[in-house]
Amino acid sequence: MELGGRRVLVVEDDGTIAASIAARLRAEGFTVDVAHDGPAAVEAEAAAEPDLVVLDVMLPGFDGLEVCRRIQGRRPVPVLMLTARADETDMLVGLGVGADDYLTKPFSMRVLTARVHALLRRVERSSSVAGTRIVLGDLEIDVDQRRVARAGVAAQLTPIEFDLLVHFARRPRAVQPRERLLSEVWDWDVHGTSAGTRAVDSHIKALRRKLGADLIRTVHGVGYALEAGS
């Protein structure tokens, strides 16, 4: 699938790192905008409406977590978050405010571009399925308009949360191992990592918080299953 020509916003206060990321993404065929602080990032996202945001956590003005909250509050957009600390709390907070994926510094440009392509492939794949409505008990999902409600109450999901829910809803009650979710929803090449496991668990918690703790069942030692009709 050809993804060149898509627009990416890079938000990084270190000018050298920002320039390196922008140059690599432009070499991959992306149009790239760059912002160096929190307020500029929010303004740039609203003006350019990029297809994806590469977002550093530590920023002047206000941090990347606040940037993520604000842009996800305006419209759903895939976010790849960068963090300087291999701190599980930072990662979980980032995923909790709407980031789809994260990388810990230092990282290779090859890994970063692979993650960018993976996120965009997932969005492209999910958007290619139009006109589909899924109803499971009191859960209603409009795949075309990317809307979800439970018991008539609408919930605002991030892009990855929505895609994860649709993945479950197309296989109600089937147990989904974490490795399969990482492969089929995140499009990750490396499975079974502790980081990947934590990413899956964090997004399951977000879905339970937004749609009800009883909706997704934990199958200990294996994965999760959607409780259809609950």
Secondary structure, DSSP 8 states (H G I E B T S, - for coil): ---TT-EEEEE-S-HHHHHHHHHHHHHTT-EEEEE-SHHHHHHHHHHH--SEEEEES--SSS-HHHHHHHHHHHS---EEEEESS--HHHHHHHHHTT-SEEEESS--HHHHHHHHHHHHHHHHHHHTS-S-EEEETTEEEETTTTEEEETTEEE---HHHHHHHHHHHTSTT--EEHHHHIIIII--SS-S-HHHHHHHHHHHHHHHHHH-TTSEEEETTTEEEE-TT-
